[in-house]
Amino acid sequence: MTTFAEKSGVGLSWPEAAAAEAPEGMDKAGEEAAKEGEGEAAEGGEAAEGDAAKEGEGEAAKEGEGMMGKMQLVSLDGFGEIAGAAELPKCLLALMFSYPVFGDAVKAATMAHDLGGDKSANFGSIAAIVGAWVNAQEKSEETSYGAAWLTGDDMDELNEVVAQKDVKALVFPGVCGGWADQADALGQAAACEGKTQVLFKFKGKVAKPAGDKLFVFCRQFAKVESLEAPAGDAKYHVCTLSDYADHVYDSVEAWKKACETIGAVVADAKEGMDKKDDDKKDEDMNKAEGEPMDPPPE
């Protein structure tokens, strides 16, 4: 919030102005209460300090082990100039990747909306502004990598897309980031017991807001070229993706024209099927008229 307020250039400040001063007489009472509290804390603090320190060291060590494979690969400074109202979309994007909690919140809101869940405006404006900016910046053709741990249901759906890759696309909702190096991508995905790790390799147009390490795209429709099982020492599957451009259009007008064309093709096909059915009915009737009638029963 502090960084956004400083960089946005729209007159914001954080933290907000301090609350009104306390009524007369409250300051003195507060000071006395603070002194009493400090004395009580000091009595038990020394005894607990050693134990707390040991516990803290143990927790920090465990936390460190988990974080070793997931380090922040880009910093706020890596995004260049992000100050001022004109740079607001890029500023928000930089904050999403520099502060993953914020980025995850925006992505969660996008996913919930796409899947028919929360329709509130929470983060909706941020997703729209950043998404539009990223779309406009997708100019470089690059190969990028991203890794994820998938459930059994996820793998079933992925295999379904593989089997029908000419008519089905894999959709990455909202703003997504990929890495130029597959080792970086694998290092960003913390291990998940009971799930299958998949390395996604995507070749297509991307934005490069922070140099040549991070590649960004928005709402990518990807065609699954192949899904390969782990080979050699690797323990992850490799899913190779390309731009699914067969039914993706640059404008609503282009999409409408495509729909009209498809509608005309469907109408012609339906007319042909109807004519074929009518011809078959006429043929069956002619056959029936030419057949001798059964003799009357004796």
Backbone torsions as a table, in degrees:
resi	resn	phi	psi	omega
1	MET	NA	-41.0	179.8
2	THR	-62.8	-45.7	180.0
3	THR	-63.5	-43.3	-180.0
4	PHE	-62.4	-44.3	179.8
5	ALA	-61.0	-39.7	-179.1
6	GLU	-71.2	-39.6	-172.0
7	LYS	-89.8	-24.7	-170.7
8	SER	-63.0	-33.5	179.6
9	GLY	71.5	22.7	179.7
10	VAL	-116.2	21.1	174.3
11	GLY	80.9	25.0	179.1
12	LEU	-91.0	158.4	174.9
13	SER	-141.4	145.3	179.2
14	TRP	-152.3	134.0	-0.3
15	PRO	-69.4	163.3	-178.6
16	GLU	-66.7	165.5	-178.6
17	ALA	-55.8	143.5	-178.1
18	ALA	-60.8	152.3	179.4
19	ALA	-62.8	163.1	-179.6
20	ALA	-57.9	151.3	-177.8
21	GLU	-61.3	149.5	-179.4
22	ALA	-68.3	149.2	178.5
23	PRO	-57.3	154.4	-178.9
24	GLU	-56.4	136.3	179.4
25	GLY	97.1	-23.5	-178.0
26	MET	-73.3	-33.3	-178.5
27	ASP	-58.2	-46.9	-177.7
28	LYS	-63.6	-44.0	179.8
29	ALA	-62.6	-38.4	-179.6
30	GLY	-65.3	-40.1	179.8
31	GLU	-62.9	-44.1	-179.5
32	GLU	-63.1	-40.9	-179.7
33	ALA	-65.2	-37.6	-180.0
34	ALA	-64.8	-42.7	179.6
35	LYS	-61.1	-45.2	179.3
36	GLU	-59.3	-43.9	-179.5
37	GLY	-62.8	-39.5	179.4
38	GLU	-62.9	-40.7	179.8
39	GLY	-63.8	-43.4	-179.9
40	GLU	-65.4	-41.2	-179.3
41	ALA	-64.6	-36.8	-178.6
42	ALA	-64.6	-36.7	-177.3
43	GLU	-61.4	-46.3	-176.9
44	GLY	-95.9	-10.5	-173.9
45	GLY	-67.0	-43.3	-175.6
46	GLU	-63.3	-38.8	-178.1
47	ALA	-67.4	-37.4	-176.3
48	ALA	-84.2	-15.8	-173.1
49	GLU	-60.3	-44.7	-178.3
50	GLY	-62.3	-46.3	-179.7
51	ASP	-64.1	-43.5	-178.3
52	ALA	-62.9	-38.4	-179.8
53	ALA	-63.5	-44.2	179.8
54	LYS	-62.6	-44.3	179.5
55	GLU	-61.7	-42.9	-179.3
56	GLY	-62.0	-40.0	179.5
57	GLU	-63.7	-40.5	179.6
58	GLY	-65.1	-44.2	-179.8
59	GLU	-65.7	-40.5	-179.7
60	ALA	-63.8	-37.8	-180.0
61	ALA	-64.1	-44.4	179.0
62	LYS	-62.8	-43.8	-179.8
63	GLU	-61.6	-40.8	-179.2
64	GLY	-62.9	-40.7	179.6
65	GLU	-60.7	-41.3	-179.4
66	GLY	-70.1	-28.7	-175.9
67	MET	-90.0	-9.8	-175.8
68	MET	-57.1	-36.9	-177.8
69	GLY	-87.7	-1.0	-177.1
70	LYS	-132.7	87.1	179.5
71	MET	-106.3	152.4	178.6
72	GLN	-72.9	118.7	-173.9
73	LEU	-92.7	-16.7	177.5
74	VAL	-130.6	146.2	177.9
75	SER	-116.3	170.1	-179.0
76	LEU	-59.2	-37.8	-179.1
77	ASP	-64.6	-25.9	-177.5
78	GLY	-68.3	-14.2	-178.3
79	PHE	-88.3	1.2	177.9
80	GLY	73.5	-144.5	-177.2
81	GLU	-74.9	117.8	179.4
82	ILE	-128.8	11.4	-177.5
83	ALA	-91.3	145.7	176.4
84	GLY	102.4	155.9	-176.6
85	ALA	-61.3	-34.8	-178.4
86	ALA	-66.6	-25.0	-178.8
87	GLU	-99.6	14.5	-175.3
88	LEU	-57.7	-46.1	178.6
89	PRO	-58.9	-43.3	179.8
90	LYS	-67.6	-35.9	177.5
91	CYS	-61.3	-45.9	179.2
92	LEU	-63.9	-40.3	177.9
93	LEU	-62.2	-44.3	179.4
94	ALA	-61.5	-39.4	178.8
95	LEU	-67.1	-36.1	179.6
96	MET	-62.6	-36.9	-178.8
97	PHE	-90.0	-27.1	179.7
98	SER	-81.4	-27.3	177.8
99	TYR	-124.1	85.4	-173.7
100	PRO	-54.8	-28.1	178.5
101	VAL	-61.4	-41.8	177.5
102	PHE	-66.9	-45.3	178.7
103	GLY	-61.1	-40.7	178.9
104	ASP	-65.4	-35.7	179.6
105	ALA	-65.8	-41.6	177.6
106	VAL	-65.3	-43.7	179.5
107	LYS	-64.4	-41.0	179.6
108	ALA	-61.9	-41.0	179.0
109	ALA	-66.0	-39.6	178.1
110	THR	-63.3	-46.2	-179.8
111	MET	-62.3	-44.7	-179.1
112	ALA	-60.9	-41.1	179.7
113	HIS	-66.9	-46.0	-178.7
114	ASP	-63.2	-33.9	-177.0
115	LEU	-90.6	11.7	175.2
116	GLY	83.4	18.2	-179.9
117	GLY	-92.9	-122.6	-175.9
118	ASP	-60.0	119.6	179.6
119	LYS	-102.9	14.0	-179.2
120	SER	-69.7	168.8	-177.7
121	ALA	-84.5	8.3	-179.0
122	ASN	-55.1	116.2	178.2
123	PHE	63.3	3.5	-178.9
124	GLY	-62.9	-41.4	-179.7
125	SER	-66.3	-37.5	179.4
126	ILE	-65.9	-45.7	179.1
127	ALA	-59.8	-39.7	-178.0
128	ALA	-69.4	-46.1	-178.0
129	ILE	-64.4	-48.7	-178.1
130	VAL	-67.7	-41.2	179.7
131	GLY	-60.2	-44.3	179.7
132	ALA	-63.6	-39.7	179.9
133	TRP	-65.2	-44.6	-179.1
134	VAL	-63.4	-43.5	179.1
135	ASN	-56.3	-42.1	-179.0
136	ALA	-68.8	-23.9	-176.9
137	GLN	-94.7	-3.8	-177.6
138	GLU	-75.3	87.2	-175.1
139	LYS	-124.2	-25.7	-175.8
140	SER	-89.8	134.0	175.4
141	GLU	-89.0	112.1	-174.7
142	GLU	-138.3	164.6	170.9
143	THR	-104.9	123.8	-178.7
144	SER	-126.7	160.3	-176.0
145	TYR	-128.2	146.0	173.9
146	GLY	-149.1	143.3	-178.0
147	ALA	-120.6	149.0	179.7
148	ALA	-151.1	157.1	175.2
149	TRP	-106.3	121.7	-173.4
150	LEU	-108.3	145.1	174.8
151	THR	-77.5	174.4	177.0
152	GLY	-60.7	-41.1	178.8
153	ASP	-64.4	-40.3	178.0
154	ASP	-60.4	-43.5	-179.1
155	MET	-65.5	-37.5	177.3
156	ASP	-61.7	-42.5	179.7
157	GLU	-67.2	-39.8	178.9
158	LEU	-63.7	-42.1	178.4
159	ASN	-65.7	-32.0	176.5
160	GLU	-65.1	-42.0	177.7
161	VAL	-65.3	-38.7	178.0
162	VAL	-60.5	-44.7	-177.4
163	ALA	-66.7	-26.3	-178.4
164	GLN	-123.3	42.0	-171.4
165	LYS	-64.4	-20.6	179.9
166	ASP	-78.6	-17.3	-178.3
167	VAL	-124.1	-5.3	-179.8
168	LYS	-124.9	144.4	179.3
169	ALA	-119.8	153.7	173.3
170	LEU	-95.6	121.3	-174.1
171	VAL	-106.1	128.7	176.3
172	PHE	-105.4	102.7	-173.4
173	PRO	-72.7	150.4	175.9
174	GLY	68.0	-161.9	-179.9
175	VAL	-86.8	127.8	-178.5
176	CYS	-125.6	149.7	177.9
177	GLY	-118.5	138.1	174.3
178	GLY	-121.3	166.3	-176.4
179	TRP	-114.8	148.4	-179.4
180	ALA	-69.1	-25.0	-176.1
181	ASP	-116.8	131.2	-177.1
182	GLN	-68.7	-27.3	176.9
183	ALA	-64.8	-38.9	176.3
184	ASP	-63.4	-41.7	-179.6
185	ALA	-62.8	-45.5	179.5
186	LEU	-65.2	-35.0	-179.9
187	GLY	-70.4	-19.7	-179.5
188	GLN	-84.1	-12.6	-176.6
189	ALA	-102.7	100.4	179.5
190	ALA	-64.0	142.3	-176.1
191	ALA	-60.7	141.8	178.3
192	CYS	-130.0	112.9	-177.5
193	GLU	-63.5	135.9	177.2
194	GLY	87.1	1.8	179.8
195	LYS	-118.2	166.3	-178.1
196	THR	-107.2	129.5	-179.9
197	GLN	-86.6	133.3	178.6
198	VAL	-127.0	130.5	174.2
199	LEU	-98.6	118.4	179.2
200	PHE	-93.4	127.5	178.9
201	LYS	-115.4	112.3	-174.1
202	PHE	-116.6	132.4	175.0
203	LYS	-117.7	118.4	-178.9
204	GLY	177.1	-172.1	-177.4
205	LYS	-78.2	133.8	-178.1
206	VAL	-138.4	164.0	170.6
207	ALA	-97.1	149.8	-179.4
208	LYS	-126.1	77.0	-174.5
209	PRO	-79.6	-12.7	-175.6
210	ALA	-137.5	48.9	178.5
211	GLY	84.2	-154.7	-173.6
212	ASP	-99.3	11.7	-179.9
213	LYS	-95.0	-43.6	-176.2
214	LEU	-106.2	127.1	175.4
215	PHE	-114.5	133.6	-173.7
216	VAL	-124.3	141.3	174.5
217	PHE	-143.8	163.5	-176.6
218	CYS	-124.3	130.1	176.9
219	ARG	43.9	60.1	-175.8
220	GLN	-76.3	127.7	170.6
221	PHE	-96.8	114.9	-173.8
222	ALA	-118.8	141.1	174.9
223	LYS	-93.9	132.1	179.2
224	VAL	-83.2	109.8	178.3
225	GLU	-77.8	-38.7	179.9
226	SER	-164.2	158.6	173.8
227	LEU	-134.0	110.2	-174.9
228	GLU	-105.4	138.0	178.4
229	ALA	-71.9	161.4	178.7
230	PRO	-54.1	137.9	-179.8
231	ALA	-129.0	143.1	178.9
232	GLY	64.3	-132.1	-179.7
233	ASP	-82.8	-11.7	-178.3
234	ALA	-67.2	142.3	179.2
235	LYS	-112.1	14.0	-176.9
236	TYR	-123.7	151.8	173.6
237	HIS	-79.6	157.5	176.3
238	VAL	-120.9	119.3	179.8
239	CYS	-109.3	113.2	-178.8
240	THR	-93.7	128.1	-174.6
241	LEU	-121.9	153.5	172.1
242	SER	-136.4	171.9	-179.8
243	ASP	-66.7	125.3	176.9
244	TYR	-89.5	90.1	-172.7
245	ALA	-103.1	-1.9	-175.6
246	ASP	-59.9	-39.3	-176.9
247	HIS	-128.5	33.7	177.2
248	VAL	-116.6	131.8	-172.3
249	TYR	-122.8	154.0	-176.1
250	ASP	-77.9	-20.7	-177.3
251	SER	-148.9	165.0	177.7
252	VAL	-65.6	-36.1	179.5
253	GLU	-61.6	-43.8	178.4
254	ALA	-63.8	-38.8	178.6
255	TRP	-65.0	-41.3	179.4
256	LYS	-61.5	-43.3	179.7
257	LYS	-62.9	-39.5	178.2
258	ALA	-64.4	-39.7	178.7
259	CYS	-64.5	-38.8	178.8
260	GLU	-64.8	-40.3	178.8
261	THR	-64.8	-46.1	179.1
262	ILE	-63.1	-40.2	179.1
263	GLY	-61.4	-39.6	179.3
264	ALA	-67.0	-40.4	178.9
265	VAL	-63.6	-43.6	179.0
266	VAL	-63.6	-41.2	179.8
267	ALA	-63.2	-42.3	178.7
268	ASP	-64.2	-41.5	179.5
269	ALA	-64.2	-40.7	179.6
270	LYS	-65.1	-41.4	179.7
271	GLU	-62.7	-40.7	178.8
272	GLY	-64.4	-40.8	178.9
273	MET	-66.0	-41.4	179.0
274	ASP	-62.1	-42.3	179.9
275	LYS	-64.6	-39.7	179.2
276	LYS	-63.1	-41.2	178.4
277	ASP	-64.3	-41.4	-179.4
278	ASP	-64.5	-41.7	179.3
279	ASP	-62.6	-38.8	-179.3
280	LYS	-67.9	-37.9	178.4
281	LYS	-64.4	-42.9	178.8
282	ASP	-62.7	-40.8	179.9
283	GLU	-64.1	-41.8	179.2
284	ASP	-64.4	-39.1	180.0
285	MET	-66.9	-40.8	179.2
286	ASN	-64.2	-39.6	177.3
287	LYS	-62.2	-42.4	-178.1
288	ALA	-64.5	-37.6	-179.9
289	GLU	-69.6	-29.7	-177.0
290	GLY	-84.4	-12.3	-177.8
291	GLU	-83.0	139.6	178.6
292	PRO	-67.3	146.8	179.2
293	MET	-75.2	148.0	176.8
294	ASP	-64.1	140.5	178.9
295	PRO	-65.6	151.0	178.9
296	PRO	-63.7	148.3	-179.7
297	PRO	-65.1	144.8	178.9
298	GLU	-74.8	NA	NA
